Amino acid sequence: MKYLIALAFIMTTACQTDESITAFAGNVTAFMLQSIDGAAFVAKATIDVSEAGKITGHGPCNRYFANQTAPYPWFSTGPIGSTRMACPDLAAEAQFFDALSTMTLVEVLGGTLILTDDNGREMLFQAP
């Protein structure tokens, strides 16, 4: 009986796969925002997916963090937390966080990460 329980445990854990963005990103887990909805994003913003189930990064003014629990290719951040520093790029930061909070799908293609939503919006990130 002990062997059956042990075998069942091993088989259950062996069948679980990592369905996070991290697993699909491979060795490239940090990306820099290039555009939102096809328009070049001139301020600096990043996304880091190195920790499964989380995203972190820098907006134009502040660091941010959020849980990302939806399995790949879905994307859902829940509340996004950030520091609260002011800078000249606050309008760009608001645009960045507004877009990031609406994204529902993620695709990682080598050094490119693309976030999209159900309304056709898109955020294009590239590895630095």
Secondary structure, 3 states (H helix, E strand, C coil): CHHHHHHHHHHHHHHCCCCCHHHHHCCCCEEEEEEECCEECCCCCEEECCCCCEEEEECCCCEEEEECCCCCCECCCCCCEECCCCCCCHHHHHHHHHHHHHCCEEEEECCEEEEECCCCCEEEEECC
